[in-house]
């Protein structure tokens, strides 16, 4: 590295540049609890309390002696450890990385990336001092699990607990946001277990199929016909034919040696599984049942049902038999898609104070080694019904699963775009957009539902007779979005694929491509498979009068539907991939979206208005072209959802799967990304959700050698609370490839146009990804706060190219970069963005209050923006200087931007310039002067005035 350049950069803002690997190497150390614990000084854990815990729904205090068995305190990682963990997750999915598919177990994740022993001890000691019992520290060191009397728990977290009534029945909830001692403000992210999370299964079942069918072939196709045509039954052989599982290379494997874990709340009746396998001529494979230690055993399964008011009922879909049916459906369909896989049903029952779904999920992910590398979850709870803490708790668990090599499949939901509606009940007024909180994480593959568009000419897609194993499908059938808004009795109902946009989880860097919304948040679903009762899945369950026992050559069965059928069916497809590609695959999504970017691979059946068969798609009316919902009294008056489109859509994701092509091309595409070693990254970037704040970046390509450049960014923002004032950080380091992990620095102690000692210290780390030349993400951990900001380029792209091979540029653009008066000012400077395509100059001046004392903290930081029309010459006059106030860090808090002065800028060459300024208002009002600026990196090739 050129030592003269190194000295200039140090003088201006930061320490010498760090390579991304350096950040990872330092991840082993660091505490977040740095002060003595004082219970009288507390901070609220925002986002913990759910929306339903409102005063008008409260029905009395919880008995103080009621025991809460599993309350989890969620922990943050240090910024360095979080950045290193994020880098691990990316490397594990990068075939070029030495860490590709090098999975860790939960304990290894904890040792390398978890909370420090100091922080765990400090938190555990405080919890014990509050009368709580520390039951366990999660192996990944991201949760401390405690139990205790509800009165002690409420007192520890400075809240009160009450019973609340709502659509999901009686639940426990906190009456106010929990609070912890201020010493834990950076270390504790939230608390889970103070509020009851209501998960419900997402399936639908038919009455027992009337008339049964003859066992053997040939026989009439498995259908049920009426005035509206025929509904066909999808047997495993049909599913394989439609989605390519019976075609090489998918047909060459069956999931042998692979385990699939199914989350359930009830056991299955073993005869149901064996009868199902016997009918479809599959080798008998009993599901292994696991009850996690310490959880509630649901007891024996039902083998019959009652038609005379007994329990379980044969006719009441709300009866407890629903949980057993969910488990049965999932075990049967996962095994049918992967007949060689080992199915492990992990079951735990609910109570007033215990959540069986959470117990089962935690068991699979926390156990070392994991009992399975594929996890299928067919339960749902809508995001608005949960606080942000639940969403982040699940996101953290599923990120841990990804690092362990576990692929997680989750059903998107059965109430269309109105995810909070109960699909077993009639539509209500006032429906709202919502997704399944279990699907919100980018570390799960969210599986939506489709419906075959075969009514116009069923003979084109179905044979009149069943063949071997009841095969009647002739091949792939065009699909629309699953949407059945009218029930058998003619009334409106919910029966549609879930999907939409998360409230809490940022959009992952890989979620890009045709049709993906230009928003900042996670979109669901990712993929879809058939879920309609129109052509529902063959299912066996004795306790619902569909036992599949053969008598006199005949048997009775059930037909099931819903996205809870799609998810385990997809899990079986993943099991075949795992066998073919030697083990667990971890997070599937980066690969799926990369494959979708290459239509020639033909991995997806895109669901479009044309494939849906809807001649004129009206998104306001529920149909196969959308996941809109009906109203209480008719198709009109419901909720407008999302239409199917070319490419991605929020009804069917990327489309349904062509399993043979998926298998053949699984390793054939790389996740999308933009090469960072190019000047074209330089420019002004901001988050659409953050008011009056952003980052000006500049890249000097090949600064460290061929393929390895220097990126410098100035991040102008605010303190964490509105009114805290201006703050700024710098981001600097080596960039190569499409992802960079860079240190974040804070500089303090300076004064406007005064040479005095400043202090520059690392305060976190950030990961930069750009998925095209105008959009990217900043994944940050700074000053104890972490999150992901979606970045959008604010001015036109001038020379950026995805592969970094950008062409020549007009000279003015190459004046963009980092400039400072190194002789006069210490620790401050400007980053300029000159855009000849729009004839605009935008810049940010990172400085301090005039007269600020040496050694002052960050409250004396100041930043100003420069905005002007870019003339043709080398001099820019009358540039307004703007000051923005009132904002909050990474927040949409409203701000006020005011012109507080003006400046002129004259470029003498590509490496020197003069800035003359005068402030007539604002915090530096009355100050004026001249800065003799020098560029702090070499001038790019081709730069001229």
ABEGO torsion letter per residue (X at the ends): XBAAAAAAAAAAABBBBBBAAAAAAAAABEBABABBBBAABBBBBBGABBAABBAAABAEBBBAABBBABBBBBBBBBAAAAAAAAAAAAAAABAABAABGBBBBAAAAAAAABBBAAAAAAAAAAAAAAGBBBABBBAAGABBBBBEBAAAAAAAAGBBBBBBBBAAEBBBBBABBBBBBAAAAAABAEBBGABBBBBBBBBBBBBBBBGEBBBEOBBBBBBBBBAAEBBBBBBAAAAAAAAGAABOAAAABAGBGBBBBBBBABBBBAAAAAAAAAAAGBBBBBBBBBBBBGBBBAEBBBABBBAAGBOBBAABAABAAAAAAAAAAAAAAAAAABAABBBBBBBBBBBAABBAAAAAAAAAAABOBBABABBBBABBBBAAABBAAAAAAAAAAAAAAAAAGBBBBBBAEAAEABAABBAABBBBBGBBBBBBAAAABAABBBBBBBBBBAAABAAAABBABBBBGGBABAEBBBBBBBBBABBAAGBBBBBBBBEEBBAABBBBAABBEBGBBBBABBBOBABBBBABAABBBBBBBAAAGBAGBBBGGBBBBBBBBEAAAAAAAAAAAAAAAAAAAGEBAEBAAAAAAAAAABAAAGABBBBBAAAAGBABBBAABBBAABABBBBAAEABGBBBBBBBBBEBBAAAEAEBBBAAAAAAAAAABBBBEBBABBAAABEBBBBAABBGBBBBBBBBBGAAEBGBBBBBBBBBBBBABBGAEBBBBBBBEBBBEABBBBBBBBBBGBBBGBBBBBBBBBAEBBBBBBABAABBBBBBBBGGBBEBBBBBBABBBAABBAAGBBBBBBAAAAABEBBBBAAABBGBEBBBBBBAAAGBBBBBBBBBBBGBBBGBBAAABBBBBBBBBBBABABBBGBBBBBBBGBBBGBABBBBBBBAEBBBBBBABAABBBBBBBBABEAABGBBEBBBBBBABBBBBGBBX
